[in-house]
Amino acid sequence: TFSPPETKQKEHRMDPNMLPNPGKMLGIQAQVRHNAAEISEYFSDLGKWEDEVKAKDKAILKGDLNPARGTKKDTPSVRQKGFVEMVPSGAPGPKDKERRKKKGDDEDEDEARIRPKNYQDYNQWDKFVHRDLDKMLDEFDENDRQEQEEGHRNKLAEERRKIEEKERLARAHLEEAERLKNLGNDLLRGGDLEGARSMYGRAIEEDGKNHVPYANRAQVLLTLGLHAEAARDCDSALAIEPRYVKALLRRAAAREALGEREGALADLKKAAMLEPSNKQAKDQIRALSMTAEEREEEESRKAAQAEKEAKERRRRERGGKKLVVRDADESPAPSAADADATTRPARVRIVEQQEPG
């Protein structure tokens, strides 16, 4: 009998030590290709062995035990007496073939009987391997997806923490700027101009986007006579809030002091447009629109009004009493008969304080 060639059939099982770490898909693909190549080589050897067995079976049936020689010189006839047919296990003999031919069986069925029962379809095995590989790849993809989602969540949490920290610091700066501004207002009301100027400057450092400290410091600078610096602070305030009327009025005053009459008039008109009821804007517009003579008359009127107010203020400071001057005789008046031009008594001026009626 013929035996199949010894072919070492390796156990095509993925070595656990060769399994790649999650994410290393190239290593897995290389292992699969290596296994597939070994399986293909095994089936190729098996196919060659089957072909050899079939060829020898046909040679035996024909009486030629050595088909490679192409001659029957050294081969005994299958019909010789005492000759025993050498056929592989499970292969039909001549009598069996004759019986099957009588029954109409096909010769292909006889050849199918001696075919080994094993994986004959490489595509089936390929599907089997790839099914497990796809499952493994799906698991890796799921792990990667979970890791990516976890990383995304961690990144979002970190960004949220940074934003909250920035908002906290911004609120702290705003609160400190408001505190410094209010302190500057208190110092300005108390007459401490330099202290107020310093506080407004610190408030601007804490919050440079607030227009109020700029305008308040401009008022201090106007009082100190620093008109150019006051105009620049008003520019900064109006760059942040163009409709801030106080900054317009203070810049108009600074421009007027600097001789920029047209610029001052433009600021006043804009202030009057934004606040039609603003009396200060209207009065200053009227003053800037006067001629030289009209301005002199207005200044004289203002000077007289100021003098009158000063007198009234001094009177209130003396306790609210007024002075009354009247003439009086130094001695009792004589009779009309005795009186003449040379003997008239002298008159004395008396000053009295009376309560206002």
Secondary structure, 3 states (H helix, E strand, C coil): CCCCCCCCCCCCCCCHHHCCCCCCHHHHHHHHHHHHHHHHHHHHHHHHHHHHHHHHHHHHHHCCCCCCCCCCCCCCCCCCCCCCCCCCCCCCCHHHHHHHHHHCCCHHHHHHHCCCCCCCCHHHHHHHHHHHHHHHHHHHHHHHHHHHHHHHHHHHHHHHHHHHHHHHHHHHHHHHHHHHHHHHHHHHHCCCHHHHHHHHHHHHHHCCCCHHHHHHHHHHHHHCCCHHHHHHHHHHHHHHCCCCHHHHHHHHHHHHHCCCHHHHHHHHHHHHHHCCCCHHHHHHHHHHHCCHHHHHHHHHHHHHHHHHHHHHHHHHHCCCCEEEEEEEECCCCCCCCCCCCCCCCCEEEEEEEECCC
